Amino acid sequence: MTKVKARRARLSRKNQITIPVAVLRVARVAPGDEMQVEAADDGRIVLTRTRDPLDEFVGDLPGLSEATNLQQLRDEWER
């Protein structure tokens, strides 16, 4: 487990915080990653990168979209 020296960040009036780049690199978090946010204890917030397990398979099954009537599925969801 690689550790990074503790860094400080300040919460803005808009409830935003900038996470130091060194921390992001060690955590392997990149722009666009979705994060789960949890309050662990008073004063502690835990961020966990979330991934959809299907993301790694998207585009790997040739012909799937041709065999599936996507418009019909969309119409069913809208009902």
BELHU-V659562 format. One record per backbone hydrogen bond with DSSP energy under -1.0 kcal/mol. NH is the residue of the N-H (numbers start at 1). CO is the residue of the C=O. E is the energy in kcal/mol with one decimal. If there is no record, write none. Layout:
<<NH | CO | E> <NH | CO | E>>
This chain:
<<12 | 16 | -3.1> <15 | 12 | -1.8> <24 | 20 | -1.9> <25 | 21 | -2.7> <26 | 22 | -1.9> <27 | 23 | -2.1> <29 | 24 | -2.3> <33 | 30 | -2.2> <36 | 48 | -3.4> <38 | 46 | -2.1> <40 | 44 | -1.5> <44 | 41 | -2.3> <46 | 38 | -3.0> <48 | 36 | -2.2> <50 | 34 | -2.7> <55 | 52 | -2.0> <57 | 54 | -1.7> <60 | 57 | -2.6> <64 | 61 | -1.9> <67 | 63 | -1.8> <70 | 68 | -1.5> <73 | 69 | -1.9> <74 | 70 | -2.5> <75 | 71 | -2.5> <76 | 72 | -2.1> <77 | 73 | -1.8> <78 | 74 | -1.6>>
